[in-house]
Amino acid sequence: VSLTSHVMKIFERVVKRNIMKHLIEQNLLNPGQHGFVPGRSTKTQLLQHYCDIFETLSEGTRIDTIFLDFAKAFDKVDHDILLQKVAKHKIKGKIGLWLKEFLNNRKYRVVANGEMSDVQDVLSGVPQGTVLAAVLFIIMISDVDEKY
């Protein structure tokens, strides 16, 4: 979990608000994304899924459902791929550069049995405990249901 100052949390909220506004106004959010999106929730996701099932079965078509749970999902986000997706979502300029620094210049230490490790670079993951973690994860998984 990241320890973040109050000033930084306020700044992150401003950045998050601007990114979410951009994603919504430019229609860049995956329509199936309900978590961490204003006005959506697990309830709206379940209702949408129910409606999709009902509509498909009403047409006499078979339906298969796959549910995914990404283990340690926030921890495994590749920074380079995330930054490519940030650019794909047209988040550029100063905010894009700041996000690159926000992700790439992080360090960590581990304390175990009263011993502290050397400082290491964080090479992957969105910083948990930060205001931006959820919106960065939304961007990362935005194309998870695209056909390749």
Wavefront OBJ file of the C-alpha trace (Angstrom):
o trace
v 0.000 0.000 0.000
v 1.351 3.406 -0.932
v 1.769 6.093 1.669
v 0.673 9.349 0.080
v 0.663 12.868 1.509
v -2.597 14.795 1.818
v -1.459 17.326 -0.786
v -0.656 14.539 -3.246
v -4.044 12.894 -2.642
v -5.774 16.186 -3.460
v -3.676 16.526 -6.624
v -4.454 12.917 -7.603
v -8.186 13.590 -7.149
v -7.942 16.513 -9.582
v -6.037 14.354 -12.093
v -8.516 11.479 -11.641
v -11.508 13.780 -12.134
v -9.992 15.157 -15.352
v -9.119 11.695 -16.680
v -12.593 10.301 -15.905
v -14.242 13.358 -17.470
v -12.115 12.849 -20.591
v -12.877 9.107 -20.769
v -16.623 9.714 -20.382
v -16.852 12.702 -22.753
v -14.810 10.939 -25.441
v -16.792 7.710 -24.960
v -13.575 5.802 -24.244
v -14.848 3.693 -21.355
v -15.640 0.078 -22.089
v -19.456 -0.156 -21.870
v -19.053 -3.363 -19.872
v -16.963 -1.627 -17.210
v -19.072 -0.982 -14.130
v -16.575 -1.029 -11.264
v -15.089 2.331 -10.245
v -17.262 4.205 -12.764
v -19.601 6.974 -11.553
v -23.248 5.924 -11.799
v -22.374 2.253 -12.225
v -21.911 -0.574 -9.739
v -22.002 -4.329 -9.346
v -25.798 -3.985 -9.302
v -25.857 -2.266 -12.691
v -23.443 -4.903 -14.014
v -25.677 -7.742 -12.819
v -28.770 -6.058 -14.267
v -27.030 -5.570 -17.625
v -25.845 -9.185 -17.614
v -29.364 -10.407 -16.797
v -30.814 -8.330 -19.643
v -28.182 -9.673 -22.066
v -28.979 -13.261 -21.041
v -32.740 -12.692 -21.330
v -32.417 -11.047 -24.756
v -30.146 -13.792 -26.090
v -32.349 -16.614 -24.803
v -35.450 -14.853 -26.174
v -33.833 -15.022 -29.613
v -33.341 -18.764 -29.177
v -29.576 -18.437 -29.125
v -27.277 -20.298 -26.777
v -25.264 -18.212 -24.349
v -22.044 -18.913 -22.491
v -20.764 -16.807 -19.637
v -17.217 -16.551 -18.384
v -16.439 -14.884 -15.072
v -12.878 -13.781 -14.411
v -11.162 -12.869 -11.187
v -7.707 -11.473 -11.800
v -5.523 -12.586 -8.880
v -3.383 -9.699 -7.616
v -4.539 -7.761 -10.661
v -3.452 -4.334 -9.441
v 0.032 -5.698 -8.647
v 0.680 -7.235 -12.063
v 0.001 -4.284 -14.352
v 2.939 -3.790 -16.731
v 3.862 -0.087 -16.716
v 4.899 0.039 -20.385
v 1.656 -1.576 -21.562
v -0.388 0.694 -19.284
v 1.353 3.788 -20.647
v 0.650 2.607 -24.216
v -3.021 2.271 -23.291
v -2.989 5.692 -21.612
v -1.766 7.142 -24.934
v -4.367 5.068 -26.848
v -7.024 6.714 -24.659
v -5.680 10.097 -25.800
v -4.328 11.030 -22.377
v -1.282 12.964 -23.491
v 0.588 16.139 -22.770
v 1.464 17.078 -19.222
v -0.917 14.573 -17.626
v 0.477 11.748 -19.772
v 4.044 12.683 -18.845
v 3.114 13.037 -15.188
v 1.484 9.576 -15.190
v 4.703 8.126 -16.625
v 6.700 9.657 -13.772
v 4.029 8.644 -11.258
v 4.394 4.999 -12.288
v 8.095 4.768 -13.077
v 9.706 6.589 -10.186
v 8.397 4.483 -7.327
v 10.491 2.631 -4.775
v 9.725 0.104 -2.073
v 11.205 -1.616 0.953
v 10.148 -4.712 2.794
v 10.273 -5.093 6.558
v 10.318 -8.662 7.844
v 11.233 -9.852 11.324
v 12.394 -6.350 12.207
v 14.837 -6.220 9.279
v 14.471 -3.698 6.441
v 15.471 -4.551 2.880
v 17.382 -2.306 0.517
v 15.351 0.127 -1.583
v 14.128 -1.438 -4.848
v 12.415 -0.020 -7.935
v 8.741 -0.868 -8.423
v 8.619 -2.466 -11.878
v 4.921 -3.279 -12.183
v 1.541 -2.623 -10.653
v -0.633 0.388 -10.083
v 0.073 2.016 -6.732
v -2.554 0.650 -4.346
v -3.845 3.063 -1.793
v -3.565 5.935 -4.239
v -6.530 7.790 -5.652
v -5.513 6.937 -9.234
v -5.155 3.157 -8.827
v -8.703 2.316 -9.923
v -8.812 4.604 -12.970
v -5.423 3.307 -14.139
v -6.676 -0.251 -13.781
v -9.828 0.604 -15.764
v -7.610 1.893 -18.570
v -5.448 -1.235 -18.387
v -8.357 -3.663 -18.799
v -10.429 -1.502 -21.147
v -9.815 -3.789 -24.107
v -10.000 -7.132 -22.294
v -13.104 -8.181 -24.234
v -11.928 -7.132 -27.696
v -11.582 -9.814 -30.332
v -8.084 -10.391 -31.662
l 1 2 3 4 5 6 7 8 9 10 11 12 13 14 15 16 17 18 19 20 21 22 23 24 25 26 27 28 29 30 31 32 33 34 35 36 37 38 39 40 41 42 43 44 45 46 47 48 49 50 51 52 53 54 55 56 57 58 59 60 61 62 63 64 65 66 67 68 69 70 71 72 73 74 75 76 77 78 79 80 81 82 83 84 85 86 87 88 89 90 91 92 93 94 95 96 97 98 99 100 101 102 103 104 105 106 107 108 109 110 111 112 113 114 115 116 117 118 119 120 121 122 123 124 125 126 127 128 129 130 131 132 133 134 135 136 137 138 139 140 141 142 143 144 145 146 147 148
